[in-house]
Amino acid sequence: MIRERLVPYADHVRKFEWPAMARGKPSDHVGQNLEELGTAVFQIEPQNLKELAHYQNALRLLTVITRQSRRVH
């Protein structure tokens, strides 16, 4: 589920966010993809310690991505 949301998000960042940032402007295209990615991450229910570790890392990375996105906008 996360991979299905991460690929479109990364694609939109590459196609829209980075060019907009190069012009000093925010991109509105990426927000929806980031929201869908966050929803996918929050739907995970880890079943063991290994999955919990991966889940915690996914949450950490989502936090970093979200903070960076807000700094640009």
Steps between C-alpha positions, in 0.01 A plus 500: 500500500779745585693423184186569297485849654873569518565457127246766389619734775864468393403540135307822573786637709739441211266639234339791685647580842865521405442719190271727705761522776762593239277796409451584869134400499299225672325224309140407577524168314683313774275566800234244410762230439663573835164478674429163337845375599438605860164324502662180372768514769247557778297198386787261574457269798836344587472134597845444651809688618663503157190651342476747789857614434420552131179682592684732738753579229220566249342743748833674554557537126143620444557765768819617328328514160202688641716754682711563192190539286356757741826696504477539123138612508 
